[in-house]
Amino acid sequence: MERKLVKPEPVTLTELVGRLPSLDDDAVICGRKPWVAEGEFVVVSFNEDYSIPLEVQDLGYVYFLEVSLARDVLSSRQDEPLNAAVDLLLYYAEWDAYPE
């Protein structure tokens, strides 16, 4: 049984970063590539098998980061301005590492 979307309307990554504290820890952020700050992202629940819901994939969204991981990445740099926090998440999602 597939779970329903947590936040079905697309938002920018910049908007999502501002909303991270209020998002469910178990949710996952999916985005349409190319991933850019003002690109389209949605927040959804994983299926029971931890896959991205097919209806989300069918709309062109792919896994970006789990909400809990995005929070962890940003917690290392809490005093960053919003645009730097967004850039950090974009880098981390693409390279699975922190920038040097």
TORGULUM-618065 format. One record per residue (C-alpha): residue number from 1; x, y, z. Coordinates in steps of 0.5 Angstrom, whole numbers. Example, Ala and Ser with C-alpha at 12.3 -4.5 7.8 and 13.67 -1.06 7.14 Angstrom:
! residues 2
1|25|-9|16
2|27|-2|14
This chain:
! residues 100
1|0|0|0
2|3|7|-2
3|3|13|3
4|0|19|1
5|4|25|-1
6|6|29|6
7|7|36|2
8|4|35|-5
9|5|42|-8
10|12|44|-11
11|16|49|-7
12|23|52|-8
13|29|49|-4
14|30|56|-1
15|22|55|1
16|24|48|4
17|30|50|8
18|26|55|11
19|20|50|13
20|25|45|15
21|24|45|23
22|16|44|22
23|17|38|17
24|16|31|19
25|23|27|21
26|21|21|17
27|19|25|10
28|24|25|4
29|25|31|0
30|25|30|-8
31|26|35|-13
32|26|35|-21
33|33|36|-24
34|37|40|-25
35|37|41|-18
36|37|49|-17
37|35|53|-11
38|29|56|-15
39|27|49|-18
40|21|45|-16
41|21|40|-10
42|16|36|-6
43|16|33|1
44|13|26|1
45|13|20|5
46|17|14|3
47|13|8|1
48|13|2|6
49|19|-1|2
50|23|6|3
51|22|8|-4
52|19|14|-7
53|12|14|-9
54|11|12|-16
55|6|18|-17
56|12|23|-15
57|17|19|-20
58|12|20|-25
59|12|27|-24
60|19|27|-26
61|21|28|-18
62|27|24|-16
63|30|23|-9
64|34|29|-6
65|35|28|1
66|31|26|7
67|29|31|12
68|32|29|18
69|39|28|14
70|38|35|11
71|37|38|18
72|43|34|20
73|47|37|14
74|45|44|16
75|46|43|24
76|54|43|22
77|53|51|20
78|47|54|24
79|49|61|23
80|49|61|15
81|45|65|11
82|39|62|7
83|42|62|1
84|49|59|3
85|45|54|7
86|41|52|0
87|48|52|-3
88|50|47|2
89|44|42|1
90|45|42|-6
91|52|41|-6
92|51|35|-1
93|46|32|-5
94|50|32|-11
95|56|29|-8
96|54|26|-1
97|60|30|2
98|61|37|5
99|64|42|1
100|72|43|3
